[in-house]
Amino acid sequence: MKLGLAVVALAWGAVMAAPGTAGAQEMSAEEIAAMNAAVAPDDNHALLEALAGSWNHAIQWYPAPGATPVEMTATSTAGVSMGGRYLVTEYDGDFAGAPFEGRETMGYDKVKQRYFSLWVDNMSTGPMIAWGTYDPGTRTLTMEGTFADPMSGNPEKKVRNTTRFMDDGSVHYENWGPGPDGEFYRTMVINSTRP
């Protein structure tokens, strides 16, 4: 155990002493200013800020292609955090008579130049992580990602979703996933309005 700690300490010391690492030299005022500009929120983050506040959600879930949708309702409260860099939303509702909870963190990664969503809920034990882009012409955020599906056991089940900002201030969300034949079908529609 002590030998392992010593090896880790030596490796960390070598990294910190290497040229170009944070421990090797202090940053200049210009470098600090450039770093602060690189991580400052921008118009992409402002787009997400429009989703802050309280919402009512009318949900239609399609358990299979062509199936009659299961209708549900939920509410959510969203707020920006960490200086406007992230939108954090808490969802509460019911699913077939059982309590439903969901939590989502959304942001815009300026390095990757892509939006992202990290979603967790009480109907799974792992996250859904999605990445995407925004089309200002259609006012639509389109994302693709994966999650570990507890029903099929698929650890990388693919999903695609769109979030469209409507003219009346409401938001229209659609989700697609693979059906039994592997072809994508619309699995969920959510219409979100202000209370």
Secondary structure as GFF3:
##gff-version 3
##sequence-region A 1 195
A	DSSP	alpha_helix	2	17	.	.	.	ID=ss1
A	DSSP	alpha_helix	29	38	.	.	.	ID=ss2
A	DSSP	alpha_helix	43	49	.	.	.	ID=ss3
A	DSSP	beta_strand	53	61	.	.	.	ID=ss4
A	DSSP	beta_strand	70	81	.	.	.	ID=ss5
A	DSSP	beta_strand	86	95	.	.	.	ID=ss6
A	DSSP	beta_strand	98	109	.	.	.	ID=ss7
A	DSSP	beta_strand	114	121	.	.	.	ID=ss8
A	DSSP	beta_strand	128	135	.	.	.	ID=ss9
A	DSSP	beta_strand	140	147	.	.	.	ID=ss10
A	DSSP	beta_strand	157	165	.	.	.	ID=ss11
A	DSSP	beta_strand	171	178	.	.	.	ID=ss12
A	DSSP	beta_strand	184	193	.	.	.	ID=ss13
###
